[in-house]
Amino acid sequence: MGKFITTTFSPPLYVRSKLLCFSLLYLFTTIFLFLYVSLSRNQCVFRYSPFDPIQTKLFSYPSSYGEHKYALPTHRSSCSSPLLFSDYWTVLNDIQSILSNSSSQENLRYINGKSESFGGNFSTQKRFSYFNHSNIDVEVPCGFFRDFPISKSDRVEMEKCGLVVASAIFNDHDKIRQPVGLGVKTLEIVCFYMFIDDKTINSLFYHNVIPKNNPKDYRVGAWRIIKISKSENLYLNPAMNGVIPKYLIHRLFPNSEFSIWIDAKIQLMIDPLLLIHSMLVVPEADIAISKHPFFVNTIEEAMATARWKKWGDVNGLRLQMETYCEHGLKPWSSHKLPYPTDVPDSALILRRHGLRSNLFSCFMFNELEAFNPRDQLAFAFVRDHINPMVKMNMFEVEVFEQVVVEYRHNLKKIETTSYEKQEEEQKQETLRTIQKRRRWLDHESWSLKSSSCKSYLMDMWS
């Protein structure tokens, strides 16, 4: 019986070469698209070389805490001013050299004493009289007219810090989120401090983020937790209490050469050493802060604050703007200063502590106590009227969106006690009492003839 002879068909050589070429073309196209998508998302942040990030997670949260819920989407993939970073080790050596050579001698003197409020509640004329600081022997008002309620052990540790990243959560308004992309030596140099109140720490206990049997040294990943005890020395408004570490950070950390403030609604995605070197050291700036994503004019921001009910006392907002216009607030287009906008996004503030930076922070705090904690409204007036002038680096919004991730505030909070509910209802009733019914939502509500902001308004609406 005959055998079947099976033969294997082999495609010609030129066919196989075409398949190979097609495969290589597909491979290279895929790699190119991958690199294009990856790099296009980070055109604003360019690293000179890999910066040896920490590989392990800093902290593992309980699933119920939900620290990464409700991230806000960003739609910008590129920017006109990319942020250039030097090599991590070069930056590390530069920052260490600056810290080791810095002088701990205080170059600004502060008014001491007691007052009815934490900030002293100075009159308009008194506050503005300190803006021209030509005599370094003159003491300036800068808060702490009442004791700041933190423990002695926390205060001792804070005085040791030479470079600090700080944030605050009051009234359980946000989540604690860990910084990402830290270099292997960063935590040896940078201190991370989170200021919280009783309501926030109760939430952390509730979600088992902090064990209840550890009553003193609270730590969550990179963050050392500073509990602000309930005290009559502070403000009724939690937002105003958050302004204390935000703008008086140089007083809470008196030996710190650099600081980074981040609102608790954002998560830091870049090593703080790289940010400080790129945004402060290289451009020789005192303060680095992002431009506002929408507004340029201060009064435009004030009207949006009223329209979107970000602050209830509408007449108070108008009084603030009239006060600034009367004392020389300039329309944005009239500036002879090299600033791109009058309105910042103050969720991220980098400072090199010194005379100019500290003066700006003190005077900003005084304005926030005088009017309201909406710091975008006082920013341009203080910036343009203090002497010596602060060197401000206002960077692009696209850069801000690349170095941090922004989240919504807590949408669901833990149940409060009856006492806390009563206190909250009392506070809301107070706000409703001071809130005026008069609308201030468009330019027609202004009387240009009587307004001290006439030139500003005419510039806004031509």
Secondary structure as UniProt FT lines:
FT   HELIX           13..40
FT   TURN            41..44
FT   STRAND          45..47
FT   TURN            63..65
FT   TURN            67..68
FT   STRAND          83..85
FT   HELIX           88..101
FT   TURN            118..119
FT   HELIX           124..129
FT   TURN            136..137
FT   HELIX           152..159
FT   STRAND          163..169
FT   TURN            171..172
FT   TURN            184..185
FT   HELIX           186..189
FT   STRAND          191..196
FT   HELIX           198..206
FT   TURN            207..208
FT   TURN            212..213
FT   STRAND          219..220
FT   TURN            221..222
FT   STRAND          223..227
FT   TURN            232..233
FT   HELIX           238..247
FT   HELIX           249..252
FT   TURN            254..255
FT   STRAND          258..262
FT   TURN            264..265
FT   STRAND          266..268
FT   HELIX           272..276
FT   HELIX           277..281
FT   TURN            282..284
FT   STRAND          287..291
FT   HELIX           298..307
FT   TURN            308..309
FT   HELIX           314..326
FT   TURN            327..328
FT   HELIX           332..334
FT   STRAND          344..352
FT   HELIX           355..370
FT   HELIX           376..385
FT   STRAND          392..395
FT   HELIX           397..403
FT   STRAND          404..407
FT   HELIX           418..434
FT   HELIX           443..445
FT   TURN            448..450
FT   TURN            452..453
FT   HELIX           454..461
//
